[in-house]
Structure formats: C-alpha cells, structure tokens
C-alpha cells in the first residue's frame, strides 16, 4: 500500500492560479452568469467541444490553454451539478 506522503500530486496551486487568471480574462465581463446554470445540455456541449479542442491542439501552448479552459468548465459544471441535484 502506498502511503500518502509517497504519492506525487500535480501542482494544484499553480493550476488553480492559471484557472483563476483565465476566468478573470475570459469570463470577467460576463460576471457570474455561469452560476445556477442547470442547463446540462449546454454544459455537455461545452465540455465535449473543449475536450475535442484539447486533443486536436496543434501546439503545446494551445493544448495548455485548452486544458485550463476545460478545468474551468469542469469546475463550473461541478458547482452547478452540485447545486442542481440539491433542488
């Protein structure tokens, strides 16, 4: 059995900082319009489109950007799914 202190983890702090910066850059003008969006067909399409963008990226820079966008989409979906199922 592997002990927790032996596990290697991604640098979540750096990922979160990049995600926050991207949210401010890309979604800042939209405010919190994503909050309480329980249209799961919308989220399904957004996530599917972004995952295609990740895997079809032509450069490392494009892949990094698309991965951060995907993280943000999943985070927003997670928050809305969590709230959506409580109602």
Buried (B, 14 or more C-beta within 10 A) or exposed (E): EEEEEEEEEEEEEEEEEBBEEBBEEEBEEEEEEBEEBEEEEEBEEBBEEBBEBBEEBEEEEEBEBBBBBBBBBBBBBEBBBEEBEEE
